[in-house]
Amino acid sequence: MGRVYDIFDKFSIISIAIGLILGIVLAVHHNDSSLWIRSVPYILIFALVMTIAPVFATLMDNLRFGKGFPVSDLVEAFFLNVAIIAVCMAFGVVIGSFLTGNVILDNGKLPSLINVE
């Protein structure tokens, strides 16, 4: 693990919190179908912003100590940020749906629909 992951680990809690908050907002406003599509650019932009901190830290290390850093670590950090935010958003939608009461219960009807003969 390089310097990128040392910095990334410190900022990942912010990505988790933003993902949960975005998921709860989506659960509250679940009737707006375009909100799901509009949330994707926010996920990508915030993941890019959260990847800038490790980039800045590794560039400073490169200037101070002459250390190089692989670009593949930065790409991995970006995709990991996207995954963290998206998964936490999904958890936020589930938690927010239960908190707001936007849950559709099947009342035992789902197994009878699956076993239709």
A tleap script that builds the chain and sets N, CA, C and O, in Angstrom:
source leaprc.protein.ff14SB
mol = sequence {
  NMET GLY ARG VAL TYR ASP ILE PHE ASP LYS
  PHE SER ILE ILE SER ILE ALA ILE GLY LEU
  ILE LEU GLY ILE VAL LEU ALA VAL HIE HIE
  ASN ASP SER SER LEU TRP ILE ARG SER VAL
  PRO TYR ILE LEU ILE PHE ALA LEU VAL MET
  THR ILE ALA PRO VAL PHE ALA THR LEU MET
  ASP ASN LEU ARG PHE GLY LYS GLY PHE PRO
  VAL SER ASP LEU VAL GLU ALA PHE PHE LEU
  ASN VAL ALA ILE ILE ALA VAL CYS MET ALA
  PHE GLY VAL VAL ILE GLY SER PHE LEU THR
  GLY ASN VAL ILE LEU ASP ASN GLY LYS LEU
  PRO SER LEU ILE ASN VAL CGLU
}
set mol.1.N position { 0.827 -1.178 0.000 }
set mol.1.CA position { 0.000 0.000 0.000 }
set mol.1.C position { 0.874 1.246 0.000 }
set mol.1.O position { 1.849 1.348 0.745 }
set mol.2.N position { 0.508 2.160 -0.831 }
set mol.2.CA position { 1.297 3.373 -0.957 }
set mol.2.C position { 0.673 4.529 -0.216 }
set mol.2.O position { -0.245 4.373 0.589 }
set mol.3.N position { 1.196 5.676 -0.515 }
set mol.3.CA position { 0.729 6.915 0.115 }
set mol.3.C position { -0.713 7.226 -0.269 }
set mol.3.O position { -1.450 7.832 0.508 }
set mol.4.N position { -1.111 6.816 -1.456 }
set mol.4.CA position { -2.478 7.074 -1.920 }
set mol.4.C position { -3.480 6.416 -0.977 }
set mol.4.O position { -4.481 7.029 -0.605 }
set mol.5.N position { -3.215 5.183 -0.596 }
set mol.5.CA position { -4.159 4.467 0.257 }
set mol.5.C position { -4.105 4.935 1.699 }
set mol.5.O position { -5.103 4.843 2.413 }
set mol.6.N position { -2.947 5.442 2.145 }
set mol.6.CA position { -2.884 6.005 3.491 }
set mol.6.C position { -3.810 7.209 3.612 }
set mol.6.O position { -4.525 7.354 4.604 }
set mol.7.N position { -3.792 8.060 2.611 }
set mol.7.CA position { -4.669 9.233 2.616 }
set mol.7.C position { -6.112 8.827 2.358 }
set mol.7.O position { -7.035 9.360 2.974 }
set mol.8.N position { -6.299 7.880 1.444 }
set mol.8.CA position { -7.650 7.458 1.075 }
set mol.8.C position { -8.396 6.863 2.270 }
set mol.8.O position { -9.592 7.102 2.432 }
set mol.9.N position { -7.704 6.096 3.102 }
set mol.9.CA position { -8.348 5.486 4.263 }
set mol.9.C position { -8.886 6.523 5.228 }
set mol.9.O position { -9.916 6.311 5.868 }
set mol.10.N position { -8.189 7.643 5.332 }
set mol.10.CA position { -8.627 8.689 6.255 }
set mol.10.C position { -9.874 9.408 5.772 }
set mol.10.O position { -10.665 9.889 6.582 }
set mol.11.N position { -10.057 9.485 4.462 }
set mol.11.CA position { -11.193 10.218 3.913 }
set mol.11.C position { -12.378 9.318 3.551 }
set mol.11.O position { -13.426 9.820 3.145 }
set mol.12.N position { -12.231 8.026 3.690 }
set mol.12.CA position { -13.317 7.130 3.271 }
set mol.12.C position { -14.548 7.254 4.155 }
set mol.12.O position { -15.653 6.973 3.691 }
set mol.13.N position { -14.402 7.662 5.409 }
set mol.13.CA position { -15.560 7.838 6.279 }
set mol.13.C position { -16.459 8.962 5.769 }
set mol.13.O position { -17.675 8.917 5.956 }
set mol.14.N position { -15.875 9.959 5.132 }
set mol.14.CA position { -16.674 11.043 4.556 }
set mol.14.C position { -17.481 10.509 3.376 }
set mol.14.O position { -18.641 10.884 3.203 }
set mol.15.N position { -16.887 9.646 2.572 }
set mol.15.CA position { -17.600 9.044 1.445 }
set mol.15.C position { -18.761 8.186 1.929 }
set mol.15.O position { -19.832 8.181 1.322 }
set mol.16.N position { -18.549 7.464 3.015 }
set mol.16.CA position { -19.612 6.634 3.583 }
set mol.16.C position { -20.756 7.507 4.067 }
set mol.16.O position { -21.919 7.197 3.809 }
set mol.17.N position { -20.450 8.586 4.759 }
set mol.17.CA position { -21.492 9.479 5.267 }
set mol.17.C position { -22.268 10.132 4.133 }
set mol.17.O position { -23.493 10.227 4.203 }
set mol.18.N position { -21.585 10.582 3.096 }
set mol.18.CA position { -22.261 11.214 1.961 }
set mol.18.C position { -23.157 10.203 1.248 }
set mol.18.O position { -24.268 10.541 0.840 }
set mol.19.N position { -22.687 8.973 1.097 }
set mol.19.CA position { -23.506 7.933 0.475 }
set mol.19.C position { -24.769 7.645 1.258 }
set mol.19.O position { -25.845 7.505 0.677 }
set mol.20.N position { -24.648 7.555 2.577 }
set mol.20.CA position { -25.834 7.319 3.409 }
set mol.20.C position { -26.814 8.489 3.336 }
set mol.20.O position { -28.024 8.287 3.242 }
set mol.21.N position { -26.289 9.700 3.380 }
set mol.21.CA position { -27.161 10.879 3.297 }
set mol.21.C position { -27.867 10.938 1.948 }
set mol.21.O position { -29.063 11.226 1.890 }
set mol.22.N position { -27.149 10.672 0.873 }
set mol.22.CA position { -27.758 10.673 -0.454 }
set mol.22.C position { -28.825 9.583 -0.565 }
set mol.22.O position { -29.866 9.801 -1.186 }
set mol.23.N position { -28.582 8.428 0.021 }
set mol.23.CA position { -29.571 7.351 0.004 }
set mol.23.C position { -30.824 7.700 0.789 }
set mol.23.O position { -31.933 7.380 0.361 }
set mol.24.N position { -30.660 8.342 1.919 }
set mol.24.CA position { -31.828 8.735 2.718 }
set mol.24.C position { -32.636 9.799 1.983 }
set mol.24.O position { -33.867 9.781 2.023 }
set mol.25.N position { -31.951 10.727 1.309 }
set mol.25.CA position { -32.665 11.732 0.504 }
set mol.25.C position { -33.449 11.047 -0.613 }
set mol.25.O position { -34.587 11.427 -0.892 }
set mol.26.N position { -32.858 10.051 -1.249 }
set mol.26.CA position { -33.569 9.321 -2.303 }
set mol.26.C position { -34.753 8.549 -1.742 }
set mol.26.O position { -35.779 8.425 -2.411 }
set mol.27.N position { -34.629 8.028 -0.525 }
set mol.27.CA position { -35.740 7.291 0.068 }
set mol.27.C position { -36.900 8.211 0.418 }
set mol.27.O position { -38.063 7.827 0.288 }
set mol.28.N position { -36.589 9.413 0.858 }
set mol.28.CA position { -37.652 10.359 1.205 }
set mol.28.C position { -38.384 10.828 -0.043 }
set mol.28.O position { -39.609 10.946 -0.040 }
set mol.29.N position { -37.638 11.096 -1.112 }
set mol.29.CA position { -38.231 11.580 -2.363 }
set mol.29.C position { -38.293 10.448 -3.386 }
set mol.29.O position { -37.843 10.611 -4.520 }
set mol.30.N position { -38.841 9.319 -2.997 }
set mol.30.CA position { -38.815 8.132 -3.845 }
set mol.30.C position { -39.762 8.223 -5.038 }
set mol.30.O position { -39.627 7.429 -5.970 }
set mol.31.N position { -40.692 9.135 -5.049 }
set mol.31.CA position { -41.638 9.239 -6.155 }
set mol.31.C position { -41.053 9.943 -7.377 }
set mol.31.O position { -41.622 9.865 -8.466 }
set mol.32.N position { -39.945 10.616 -7.211 }
set mol.32.CA position { -39.301 11.324 -8.320 }
set mol.32.C position { -38.381 10.351 -9.048 }
set mol.32.O position { -37.287 10.060 -8.564 }
set mol.33.N position { -38.804 9.846 -10.198 }
set mol.33.CA position { -38.019 8.832 -10.904 }
set mol.33.C position { -36.741 9.396 -11.503 }
set mol.33.O position { -35.774 8.656 -11.685 }
set mol.34.N position { -36.710 10.678 -11.811 }
set mol.34.CA position { -35.499 11.249 -12.384 }
set mol.34.C position { -34.426 11.495 -11.329 }
set mol.34.O position { -33.271 11.750 -11.668 }
set mol.35.N position { -34.800 11.422 -10.054 }
set mol.35.CA position { -33.824 11.646 -8.994 }
set mol.35.C position { -32.747 10.577 -8.987 }
set mol.35.O position { -31.597 10.852 -8.646 }
set mol.36.N position { -33.111 9.362 -9.362 }
set mol.36.CA position { -32.120 8.280 -9.423 }
set mol.36.C position { -31.086 8.561 -10.509 }
set mol.36.O position { -29.892 8.333 -10.316 }
set mol.37.N position { -31.552 9.053 -11.642 }
set mol.37.CA position { -30.631 9.361 -12.738 }
set mol.37.C position { -29.772 10.574 -12.388 }
set mol.37.O position { -28.587 10.618 -12.721 }
set mol.38.N position { -30.367 11.547 -11.722 }
set mol.38.CA position { -29.620 12.745 -11.354 }
set mol.38.C position { -28.617 12.483 -10.242 }
set mol.38.O position { -27.694 13.276 -10.060 }
set mol.39.N position { -28.765 11.401 -9.495 }
set mol.39.CA position { -27.823 11.114 -8.414 }
set mol.39.C position { -26.491 10.568 -8.927 }
set mol.39.O position { -25.475 10.681 -8.241 }
set mol.40.N position { -26.483 9.983 -10.118 }
set mol.40.CA position { -25.245 9.404 -10.661 }
set mol.40.C position { -24.159 10.465 -10.874 }
set mol.40.O position { -23.017 10.225 -10.481 }
set mol.41.N position { -24.453 11.624 -11.475 }
set mol.41.CA position { -23.378 12.630 -11.588 }
set mol.41.C position { -22.874 13.116 -10.230 }
set mol.41.O position { -21.687 13.409 -10.087 }
set mol.42.N position { -23.755 13.206 -9.230 }
set mol.42.CA position { -23.311 13.611 -7.909 }
set mol.42.C position { -22.350 12.588 -7.317 }
set mol.42.O position { -21.369 12.956 -6.672 }
set mol.43.N position { -22.628 11.309 -7.535 }
set mol.43.CA position { -21.729 10.260 -7.050 }
set mol.43.C position { -20.374 10.376 -7.729 }
set mol.43.O position { -19.336 10.317 -7.069 }
set mol.44.N position { -20.381 10.540 -9.038 }
set mol.44.CA position { -19.113 10.627 -9.765 }
set mol.44.C position { -18.322 11.876 -9.410 }
set mol.44.O position { -17.102 11.814 -9.254 }
set mol.45.N position { -19.002 13.004 -9.283 }
set mol.45.CA position { -18.315 14.254 -8.954 }
set mol.45.C position { -17.745 14.196 -7.542 }
set mol.45.O position { -16.610 14.613 -7.312 }
set mol.46.N position { -18.532 13.677 -6.589 }
set mol.46.CA position { -18.021 13.612 -5.226 }
set mol.46.C position { -16.879 12.608 -5.108 }
set mol.46.O position { -15.939 12.825 -4.343 }
set mol.47.N position { -16.952 11.512 -5.858 }
set mol.47.CA position { -15.842 10.551 -5.851 }
set mol.47.C position { -14.580 11.190 -6.426 }
set mol.47.O position { -13.475 10.930 -5.949 }
set mol.48.N position { -14.746 12.021 -7.446 }
set mol.48.CA position { -13.593 12.721 -8.018 }
set mol.48.C position { -13.010 13.711 -7.018 }
set mol.48.O position { -11.791 13.824 -6.892 }
set mol.49.N position { -13.868 14.421 -6.316 }
set mol.49.CA position { -13.396 15.370 -5.301 }
set mol.49.C position { -12.664 14.633 -4.185 }
set mol.49.O position { -11.637 15.107 -3.698 }
set mol.50.N position { -13.183 13.480 -3.779 }
set mol.50.CA position { -12.540 12.717 -2.712 }
set mol.50.C position { -11.242 12.068 -3.182 }
set mol.50.O position { -10.422 11.675 -2.353 }
set mol.51.N position { -11.041 11.950 -4.467 }
set mol.51.CA position { -9.797 11.401 -4.998 }
set mol.51.C position { -8.730 12.482 -5.143 }
set mol.51.O position { -7.547 12.165 -5.267 }
set mol.52.N position { -9.127 13.739 -5.129 }
set mol.52.CA position { -8.176 14.836 -5.282 }
set mol.52.C position { -7.238 14.918 -4.073 }
set mol.52.O position { -6.065 15.253 -4.238 }
set mol.53.N position { -7.720 14.623 -2.878 }
set mol.53.CA position { -6.869 14.686 -1.680 }
set mol.53.C position { -5.690 13.721 -1.768 }
set mol.53.O position { -4.563 14.144 -1.512 }
set mol.54.N position { -5.887 12.439 -2.118 }
set mol.54.CA position { -4.717 11.574 -2.285 }
set mol.54.C position { -3.799 12.023 -3.421 }
set mol.54.O position { -2.582 11.863 -3.334 }
set mol.55.N position { -4.370 12.578 -4.475 }
set mol.55.CA position { -3.537 13.069 -5.584 }
set mol.55.C position { -2.644 14.199 -5.091 }
set mol.55.O position { -1.447 14.220 -5.378 }
set mol.56.N position { -3.221 15.130 -4.356 }
set mol.56.CA position { -2.454 16.262 -3.838 }
set mol.56.C position { -1.357 15.783 -2.891 }
set mol.56.O position { -0.228 16.268 -2.951 }
set mol.57.N position { -1.689 14.827 -2.015 }
set mol.57.CA position { -0.697 14.321 -1.058 }
set mol.57.C position { 0.452 13.596 -1.762 }
set mol.57.O position { 1.614 13.752 -1.389 }
set mol.58.N position { 0.120 12.812 -2.770 }
set mol.58.CA position { 1.187 12.093 -3.467 }
set mol.58.C position { 2.034 13.036 -4.313 }
set mol.58.O position { 3.234 12.808 -4.464 }
set mol.59.N position { 1.438 14.089 -4.867 }
set mol.59.CA position { 2.230 15.078 -5.595 }
set mol.59.C position { 3.172 15.831 -4.661 }
set mol.59.O position { 4.307 16.133 -5.031 }
set mol.60.N position { 2.707 16.133 -3.458 }
set mol.60.CA position { 3.572 16.798 -2.483 }
set mol.60.C position { 4.724 15.883 -2.069 }
set mol.60.O position { 5.855 16.342 -1.913 }
set mol.61.N position { 4.443 14.593 -1.891 }
set mol.61.CA position { 5.520 13.641 -1.593 }
set mol.61.C position { 6.512 13.560 -2.740 }
set mol.61.O position { 7.719 13.444 -2.524 }
set mol.62.N position { 6.003 13.621 -3.943 }
set mol.62.CA position { 6.875 13.560 -5.116 }
set mol.62.C position { 7.793 14.777 -5.164 }
set mol.62.O position { 8.966 14.657 -5.517 }
set mol.63.N position { 7.263 15.948 -4.811 }
set mol.63.CA position { 8.081 17.163 -4.818 }
set mol.63.C position { 9.092 17.169 -3.677 }
set mol.63.O position { 10.238 17.578 -3.863 }
set mol.64.N position { 8.671 16.714 -2.492 }
set mol.64.CA position { 9.559 16.759 -1.326 }
set mol.64.C position { 10.635 15.681 -1.357 }
set mol.64.O position { 11.821 15.959 -1.179 }
set mol.65.N position { 10.195 14.440 -1.588 }
set mol.65.CA position { 11.101 13.308 -1.426 }
set mol.65.C position { 11.512 12.659 -2.739 }
set mol.65.O position { 12.332 11.740 -2.740 }
set mol.66.N position { 10.967 13.114 -3.842 }
set mol.66.CA position { 11.315 12.545 -5.130 }
set mol.66.C position { 10.712 11.170 -5.369 }
set mol.66.O position { 11.162 10.424 -6.240 }
set mol.67.N position { 9.686 10.840 -4.584 }
set mol.67.CA position { 9.029 9.545 -4.763 }
set mol.67.C position { 8.061 9.624 -5.927 }
set mol.67.O position { 7.403 10.644 -6.136 }
set mol.68.N position { 7.981 8.555 -6.671 }
set mol.68.CA position { 6.993 8.470 -7.736 }
set mol.68.C position { 5.751 7.759 -7.228 }
set mol.68.O position { 5.766 7.129 -6.170 }
set mol.69.N position { 4.700 7.866 -7.978 }
set mol.69.CA position { 3.487 7.139 -7.615 }
set mol.69.C position { 2.844 6.623 -8.885 }
set mol.69.O position { 2.840 7.303 -9.910 }
set mol.70.N position { 2.305 5.429 -8.815 }
set mol.70.CA position { 1.647 4.882 -10.003 }
set mol.70.C position { 0.261 5.499 -10.190 }
set mol.70.O position { -0.493 5.683 -9.235 }
set mol.71.N position { -0.045 5.807 -11.422 }
set mol.71.CA position { -1.359 6.374 -11.750 }
set mol.71.C position { -2.459 5.335 -11.517 }
set mol.71.O position { -3.607 5.691 -11.252 }
set mol.72.N position { -2.106 4.062 -11.616 }
set mol.72.CA position { -3.118 3.019 -11.400 }
set mol.72.C position { -3.659 3.061 -9.984 }
set mol.72.O position { -4.819 2.706 -9.770 }
set mol.73.N position { -2.856 3.486 -8.998 }
set mol.73.CA position { -3.366 3.628 -7.632 }
set mol.73.C position { -4.435 4.706 -7.552 }
set mol.73.O position { -5.415 4.565 -6.820 }
set mol.74.N position { -4.242 5.785 -8.308 }
set mol.74.CA position { -5.233 6.863 -8.305 }
set mol.74.C position { -6.529 6.431 -8.983 }
set mol.74.O position { -7.620 6.786 -8.536 }
set mol.75.N position { -6.405 5.670 -10.054 }
set mol.75.CA position { -7.605 5.171 -10.741 }
set mol.75.C position { -8.351 4.198 -9.835 }
set mol.75.O position { -9.579 4.232 -9.760 }
set mol.76.N position { -7.612 3.333 -9.148 }
set mol.76.CA position { -8.249 2.407 -8.206 }
set mol.76.C position { -8.941 3.157 -7.079 }
set mol.76.O position { -10.039 2.784 -6.665 }
set mol.77.N position { -8.302 4.217 -6.576 }
set mol.77.CA position { -8.901 5.010 -5.502 }
set mol.77.C position { -10.192 5.665 -5.980 }
set mol.77.O position { -11.160 5.735 -5.224 }
set mol.78.N position { -10.224 6.150 -7.227 }
set mol.78.CA position { -11.445 6.763 -7.757 }
set mol.78.C position { -12.575 5.743 -7.850 }
set mol.78.O position { -13.693 6.007 -7.408 }
set mol.79.N position { -12.282 4.572 -8.429 }
set mol.79.CA position { -13.337 3.566 -8.552 }
set mol.79.C position { -13.772 3.029 -7.196 }
set mol.79.O position { -14.938 2.677 -7.015 }
set mol.80.N position { -12.856 2.962 -6.250 }
set mol.80.CA position { -13.228 2.537 -4.902 }
set mol.80.C position { -14.115 3.576 -4.236 }
set mol.80.O position { -15.039 3.224 -3.503 }
set mol.81.N position { -13.843 4.855 -4.483 }
set mol.81.CA position { -14.721 5.918 -3.977 }
set mol.81.C position { -16.112 5.807 -4.569 }
set mol.81.O position { -17.104 5.941 -3.852 }
set mol.82.N position { -16.199 5.565 -5.862 }
set mol.82.CA position { -17.504 5.406 -6.516 }
set mol.82.C position { -18.248 4.233 -5.895 }
set mol.82.O position { -19.441 4.338 -5.608 }
set mol.83.N position { -17.562 3.123 -5.685 }
set mol.83.CA position { -18.205 1.937 -5.117 }
set mol.83.C position { -18.659 2.179 -3.687 }
set mol.83.O position { -19.758 1.771 -3.310 }
set mol.84.N position { -17.838 2.830 -2.896 }
set mol.84.CA position { -18.216 3.099 -1.501 }
set mol.84.C position { -19.451 3.978 -1.448 }
set mol.84.O position { -20.377 3.699 -0.686 }
set mol.85.N position { -19.477 5.028 -2.241 }
set mol.85.CA position { -20.625 5.943 -2.214 }
set mol.85.C position { -21.877 5.249 -2.732 }
set mol.85.O position { -22.950 5.425 -2.156 }
set mol.86.N position { -21.772 4.467 -3.804 }
set mol.86.CA position { -22.947 3.805 -4.380 }
set mol.86.C position { -23.515 2.741 -3.438 }
set mol.86.O position { -24.732 2.636 -3.289 }
set mol.87.N position { -22.654 1.959 -2.809 }
set mol.87.CA position { -23.138 0.918 -1.886 }
set mol.87.C position { -23.754 1.554 -0.646 }
set mol.87.O position { -24.796 1.104 -0.171 }
set mol.88.N position { -23.127 2.585 -0.123 }
set mol.88.CA position { -23.702 3.272 1.041 }
set mol.88.C position { -24.999 3.978 0.678 }
set mol.88.O position { -25.891 4.104 1.517 }
set mol.89.N position { -25.113 4.441 -0.561 }
set mol.89.CA position { -26.370 5.029 -1.007 }
set mol.89.C position { -27.466 3.978 -1.025 }
set mol.89.O position { -28.601 4.267 -0.644 }
set mol.90.N position { -27.149 2.766 -1.461 }
set mol.90.CA position { -28.143 1.691 -1.459 }
set mol.90.C position { -28.585 1.352 -0.036 }
set mol.90.O position { -29.772 1.150 0.219 }
set mol.91.N position { -27.625 1.292 0.888 }
set mol.91.CA position { -27.988 1.065 2.283 }
set mol.91.C position { -28.830 2.219 2.823 }
set mol.91.O position { -29.773 2.000 3.583 }
set mol.92.N position { -28.494 3.431 2.438 }
set mol.92.CA position { -29.264 4.592 2.866 }
set mol.92.C position { -30.690 4.565 2.349 }
set mol.92.O position { -31.615 4.980 3.048 }
set mol.93.N position { -30.876 4.076 1.120 }
set mol.93.CA position { -32.232 3.951 0.575 }
set mol.93.C position { -33.032 2.943 1.385 }
set mol.93.O position { -34.197 3.184 1.704 }
set mol.94.N position { -32.420 1.823 1.717 }
set mol.94.CA position { -33.132 0.806 2.499 }
set mol.94.C position { -33.461 1.323 3.893 }
set mol.94.O position { -34.595 1.194 4.353 }
set mol.95.N position { -32.479 1.906 4.563 }
set mol.95.CA position { -32.706 2.430 5.912 }
set mol.95.C position { -33.717 3.575 5.873 }
set mol.95.O position { -34.619 3.633 6.709 }
set mol.96.N position { -33.576 4.473 4.919 }
set mol.96.CA position { -34.516 5.581 4.804 }
set mol.96.C position { -35.918 5.143 4.454 }
set mol.96.O position { -36.887 5.766 4.887 }
set mol.97.N position { -36.046 4.077 3.675 }
set mol.97.CA position { -37.382 3.567 3.340 }
set mol.97.C position { -38.088 3.029 4.571 }
set mol.97.O position { -39.291 3.225 4.741 }
set mol.98.N position { -37.343 2.355 5.422 }
set mol.98.CA position { -37.956 1.859 6.644 }
set mol.98.C position { -38.265 2.984 7.625 }
set mol.98.O position { -39.272 2.930 8.330 }
set mol.99.N position { -37.417 3.994 7.675 }
set mol.99.CA position { -37.651 5.115 8.585 }
set mol.99.C position { -38.840 5.967 8.160 }
set mol.99.O position { -39.593 6.448 9.007 }
set mol.100.N position { -39.014 6.157 6.868 }
set mol.100.CA position { -40.105 7.004 6.384 }
set mol.100.C position { -41.381 6.232 6.114 }
set mol.100.O position { -42.430 6.836 5.889 }
set mol.101.N position { -41.315 4.922 6.132 }
set mol.101.CA position { -42.512 4.114 5.882 }
set mol.101.C position { -42.803 3.896 4.418 }
set mol.101.O position { -43.932 3.552 4.068 }
set mol.102.N position { -41.835 4.082 3.554 }
set mol.102.CA position { -42.018 3.877 2.119 }
set mol.102.C position { -41.685 2.443 1.729 }
set mol.102.O position { -40.977 2.204 0.751 }
set mol.103.N position { -42.194 1.503 2.490 }
set mol.103.CA position { -41.900 0.098 2.263 }
set mol.103.C position { -43.161 -0.578 1.757 }
set mol.103.O position { -44.239 -0.379 2.317 }
set mol.104.N position { -43.039 -1.366 0.715 }
set mol.104.CA position { -44.172 -2.126 0.194 }
set mol.104.C position { -44.045 -3.551 0.718 }
set mol.104.O position { -43.155 -4.298 0.311 }
set mol.105.N position { -44.920 -3.908 1.600 }
set mol.105.CA position { -44.901 -5.255 2.159 }
set mol.105.C position { -45.696 -6.182 1.256 }
set mol.105.O position { -46.715 -5.784 0.691 }
set mol.106.N position { -45.234 -7.409 1.123 }
set mol.106.CA position { -45.935 -8.330 0.229 }
set mol.106.C position { -47.048 -9.084 0.942 }
set mol.106.O position { -47.900 -9.667 0.272 }
set mol.107.N position { -47.079 -9.099 2.290 }
set mol.107.CA position { -48.111 -9.771 3.083 }
set mol.107.C position { -48.307 -11.218 2.659 }
set mol.107.O position { -49.435 -11.711 2.628 }
set mol.108.N position { -47.222 -11.896 2.333 }
set mol.108.CA position { -47.285 -13.308 1.988 }
set mol.108.C position { -47.776 -13.594 0.590 }
set mol.108.O position { -48.059 -14.752 0.284 }
set mol.109.N position { -47.894 -12.605 -0.276 }
set mol.109.CA position { -48.404 -12.813 -1.628 }
set mol.109.C position { -47.311 -13.182 -2.615 }
set mol.109.O position { -47.600 -13.784 -3.649 }
set mol.110.N position { -46.079 -12.841 -2.330 }
set mol.110.CA position { -44.993 -13.095 -3.264 }
set mol.110.C position { -44.754 -14.589 -3.524 }
set mol.110.O position { -44.605 -14.970 -4.685 }
set mol.111.N position { -44.710 -15.454 -2.496 }
set mol.111.CA position { -44.506 -16.877 -2.800 }
set mol.111.C position { -45.643 -17.476 -3.635 }
set mol.111.O position { -45.398 -18.369 -4.446 }
set mol.112.N position { -46.871 -17.005 -3.453 }
set mol.112.CA position { -47.972 -17.540 -4.247 }
set mol.112.C position { -47.874 -17.088 -5.695 }
set mol.112.O position { -48.353 -17.790 -6.585 }
set mol.113.N position { -47.267 -15.932 -5.957 }
set mol.113.CA position { -47.094 -15.491 -7.344 }
set mol.113.C position { -45.969 -16.244 -8.033 }
set mol.113.O position { -46.007 -16.440 -9.248 }
set mol.114.N position { -44.983 -16.661 -7.281 }
set mol.114.CA position { -43.862 -17.386 -7.878 }
set mol.114.C position { -44.270 -18.800 -8.244 }
set mol.114.O position { -43.841 -19.312 -9.278 }
set mol.115.N position { -45.081 -19.438 -7.431 }
set mol.115.CA position { -45.469 -20.837 -7.655 }
set mol.115.C position { -46.765 -20.974 -8.447 }
set mol.115.O position { -47.572 -21.859 -8.164 }
set mol.116.N position { -46.966 -20.131 -9.409 }
set mol.116.CA position { -48.165 -20.205 -10.241 }
set mol.116.C position { -48.041 -21.404 -11.182 }
set mol.116.O position { -47.050 -21.553 -11.897 }
set mol.117.N position { -49.069 -22.251 -11.164 }
set mol.117.CA position { -49.037 -23.441 -12.035 }
set mol.117.C position { -50.080 -23.366 -13.115 }
set mol.117.O position { -50.191 -24.281 -13.932 }
savepdb mol mol.pdb
quit
